[in-house]
Amino acid sequence: MTATTHRSAERRAVESAAHRRGVKAVARYFIGGTWYVGVWFWAIALAVGALILWIMHRNDDVSIEAVGGVAGSAKFFLFVMGIILPLMTIAVHVASGGTRRSYTHGLWIGAVVSGLTFGVASALVKWGAWSLFRDAGWATEPELGQLYGDGSQVGLVILVEGIFCVVYYLAGMVVAAGFYGFGFLRGVLLVLASLVPVVVAEVFLRSGFFGDALARVVGLDGTPVGLAVLGGAVGVALAALLLRVVLRGVAIRPVEFAASASG
């Protein structure tokens, strides 16, 4: 009995170690891969923002929304990355001895770290735009409604933009897993399902793109900051749970598919 218990403990230890290795490998790949492309995204975003500012200044019609708004597109970039990267890795991960569970946990960590760091980058860009506009004597308050007043509220901007980035990244992963494992029709349904946590986050956190309009429709445009951030966190939890449910039912295709997707 003691020998059996000892062997069971050893087996669990080996499985736990393998799980941790799988999680770290996936998380590392997604964080590194996201920022490898993300550096170019931010370089282009800053160049576009500078060009917009130059054109608007030439026309004597400067708006901080048009300049700082490029930082708000980070969540859409991560949504696309969330669709692309899983198609290149899921089959290879399982073929290498990983499990759906370790893959899912790695995706969660990768999405959270990538999303929050992109949120920090967004906040820095918005703060930079706010500082530039303040020093130039231009209006620093955006015209569209949003949870934070302007880029000077760095801590709140990091929270809001970071949560947005995490939700959108996870939603993109749900879309990728859906089309990968369930075909076109059910994949489309999962696209619609992935919008649920996105809408929850948008309604509570009220981005200037369309979240504020949605919040007004449902009567949540006056939600206190603390409750709004909590609602955004609920959106993250829903997206993470949906990703877990989808990946548990995914049929893993041969590794050749992953090779063709990444080629």
C-alpha positions in Angstrom: 0.0 0.0 0.0 2.8 2.3 0.9 4.7 1.5 -2.3 1.6 2.2 -4.4 1.0 5.5 -2.6 4.6 6.4 -3.2 4.4 5.6 -6.9 1.2 7.7 -7.2 2.9 10.6 -5.6 5.8 10.3 -8.0 3.5 10.1 -10.9 1.6 13.2 -9.8 4.9 15.1 -9.3 6.0 14.2 -12.8 2.6 15.2 -14.3 2.7 18.5 -12.4 6.2 19.3 -13.6 5.2 18.5 -17.2 2.2 20.7 -16.8 4.2 23.6 -15.5 6.7 23.2 -18.4 3.9 23.2 -20.9 2.3 26.3 -19.4 5.6 28.2 -19.3 6.3 27.3 -22.9 3.0 28.5 -24.2 3.0 31.6 -22.1 6.5 32.5 -23.2 5.7 32.0 -26.8 2.6 34.1 -26.7 4.1 36.9 -24.7 7.3 37.0 -26.8 5.5 36.5 -30.1 2.9 39.3 -29.3 5.6 41.8 -28.4 7.9 40.8 -31.3 5.1 42.0 -33.7 3.8 44.5 -31.1 7.0 46.6 -31.3 6.2 47.2 -35.0 2.6 47.9 -34.2 3.5 50.6 -31.7 6.1 52.1 -34.1 3.5 52.4 -36.8 0.9 53.7 -34.4 3.2 56.4 -33.2 4.1 57.4 -36.7 0.4 57.5 -37.7 -0.4 59.6 -34.6 2.4 62.0 -35.5 1.2 62.3 -39.1 -2.3 63.0 -38.0 -1.2 65.7 -35.6 0.9 67.3 -38.3 -2.0 67.3 -40.8 -4.5 68.6 -38.2 -2.1 71.3 -37.0 -1.6 72.5 -40.6 -5.4 72.8 -40.9 -5.7 74.5 -37.5 -8.1 71.9 -36.3 -6.3 69.8 -33.6 -8.1 67.0 -31.7 -6.5 64.9 -29.0 -8.9 62.1 -29.9 -7.5 61.7 -33.3 -3.9 61.6 -32.1 -4.2 59.6 -28.8 -6.9 57.4 -30.3 -4.3 55.3 -32.1 -3.4 53.9 -28.7 -6.9 52.6 -28.3 -6.5 50.4 -31.4 -4.1 48.1 -29.4 -7.1 45.9 -28.3 -8.0 45.3 -32.0 -4.4 44.4 -32.8 -4.4 41.9 -29.9 -7.8 40.5 -31.1 -6.1 39.7 -34.5 -3.0 38.2 -32.7 -5.4 36.1 -30.7 -6.8 34.6 -33.9 -3.4 34.0 -35.6 -1.1 32.6 -32.9 -3.2 29.7 -31.7 -3.5 28.3 -35.2 0.2 28.1 -35.3 0.7 26.3 -31.9 -2.1 24.2 -30.7 -1.3 21.0 -32.7 2.4 21.3 -32.1 1.9 21.7 -28.3 -0.2 18.6 -28.1 2.1 16.6 -30.4 5.0 17.6 -28.1 3.3 16.0 -25.1 1.4 19.0 -23.8 -2.3 18.9 -22.8 -5.3 21.0 -23.6 -5.2 22.0 -19.9 -1.6 23.3 -20.0 -2.3 25.0 -23.3 -5.3 26.8 -21.9 -3.4 27.9 -18.8 -0.6 29.1 -20.9 -3.0 31.1 -23.1 -4.5 32.7 -20.0 -1.1 33.8 -18.7 0.0 35.0 -22.1 -3.2 37.0 -22.7 -3.1 38.6 -19.2 0.6 39.6 -19.4 0.4 40.7 -23.0 -2.8 42.6 -22.4 -1.7 44.4 -19.3 1.7 45.4 -20.7 -0.1 46.7 -23.8 -2.4 48.6 -21.5 0.7 50.2 -19.9 2.0 51.1 -23.4 -1.4 52.6 -24.3 -1.4 54.6 -21.1 2.0 56.0 -21.8 1.0 57.0 -25.3 -2.1 58.7 -24.0 -0.2 60.5 -21.3 2.4 61.6 -23.8 -0.4 63.0 -26.1 -2.0 64.7 -23.1 1.3 66.3 -22.0 2.0 67.5 -25.5 -1.5 69.1 -25.9 -1.4 70.7 -22.5 2.0 72.3 -23.1 0.8 73.5 -26.5 -2.4 75.0 -25.0 -4.7 72.7 -26.9 -7.8 71.1 -25.5 -6.9 67.9 -23.6 -10.3 66.4 -23.0 -11.7 64.0 -25.6 -15.0 64.7 -27.2 -16.3 61.1 -26.9 -17.4 59.8 -23.5 -15.1 57.3 -21.7 -14.5 56.1 -18.2 -11.4 58.3 -17.7 -11.3 62.0 -18.3 -8.0 62.3 -20.1 -4.5 60.8 -20.4 -3.3 62.4 -17.1 -5.2 59.6 -15.1 -2.4 57.2 -15.9 -3.4 54.5 -13.3 -7.0 54.4 -14.4 -6.0 54.4 -18.1 -3.7 51.4 -17.4 -6.6 49.5 -15.8 -9.1 50.3 -18.5 -6.9 49.8 -21.5 -5.2 46.7 -19.9 -8.6 45.0 -19.3 -9.7 45.8 -22.8 -6.6 44.3 -24.3 -6.9 41.1 -22.2 -10.6 40.7 -23.1 -10.0 41.3 -26.8 -7.0 39.0 -26.9 -8.9 36.1 -25.2 -11.9 36.7 -27.5 -9.6 36.4 -30.6 -8.3 33.1 -29.1 -11.9 31.8 -28.8 -12.6 32.7 -32.5 -9.4 30.8 -33.5 -10.2 27.7 -31.5 -13.7 27.7 -32.7 -12.9 27.7 -36.4 -10.0 25.4 -35.9 -11.9 22.7 -34.0 -15.5 23.0 -35.0 -15.7 24.1 -38.7 -17.2 27.2 -40.3 -20.8 27.2 -39.1 -20.1 26.5 -35.4 -17.1 28.7 -35.7 -19.4 31.6 -36.7 -21.5 30.9 -33.7 -18.5 31.0 -31.5 -17.6 34.4 -33.0 -20.9 35.6 -31.7 -20.3 34.0 -28.3 -16.9 35.7 -28.1 -18.6 39.0 -28.4 -20.4 38.6 -25.1 -17.4 39.2 -22.9 -16.3 42.0 -25.2 -19.7 43.7 -24.9 -19.6 43.3 -21.1 -16.2 45.0 -21.0 -17.3 47.7 -23.4 -20.5 48.5 -21.5 -18.8 48.8 -18.1 -15.4 50.4 -19.2 -17.0 52.7 -21.9 -14.3 53.1 -24.6 -14.7 56.1 -26.8 -15.2 53.9 -29.9 -18.6 52.5 -29.1 -18.6 51.4 -25.5 -20.0 54.7 -24.2 -22.9 54.5 -26.6 -23.7 51.0 -25.5 -23.5 52.0 -21.9 -26.0 54.8 -22.5 -28.4 52.4 -24.2 -28.5 50.1 -21.2 -28.3 52.8 -18.6 -24.8 52.1 -17.3 -23.1 55.3 -18.5 -23.0 56.6 -14.9 -21.5 53.5 -13.3 -18.9 54.4 -10.6 -15.3 53.7 -11.5 -14.8 50.8 -9.0 -17.9 49.0 -10.2 -17.0 49.7 -13.9 -13.5 48.1 -13.4 -15.2 45.1 -11.6 -17.5 44.7 -14.6 -14.5 44.8 -16.9 -12.9 42.0 -14.8 -16.1 40.0 -15.2 -15.7 40.3 -19.0 -12.2 38.9 -18.6 -13.4 36.0 -16.5 -16.2 35.2 -19.1 -13.7 35.2 -22.0 -11.3 33.0 -20.1 -14.1 30.5 -19.2 -15.3 30.5 -22.7 -11.9 29.8 -24.0 -11.5 26.9 -21.6 -14.8 25.3 -22.6 -14.0 25.6 -26.3 -10.5 24.2 -26.0 -11.7 21.2 -24.0 -13.9 20.1 -26.9 -11.5 20.9 -29.7 -10.4 18.0 -32.0 -6.6 18.4 -32.5 -5.7 18.1 -36.2 -2.4 16.5 -37.4 0.7 18.6 -36.9 0.9 19.1 -40.7 -2.0 21.5 -40.4 -0.1 23.7 -37.9 2.9 23.6 -40.2 0.8 24.8 -43.2 -0.9 27.5 -41.1 2.4 28.9 -40.0 4.1 28.7 -43.4 
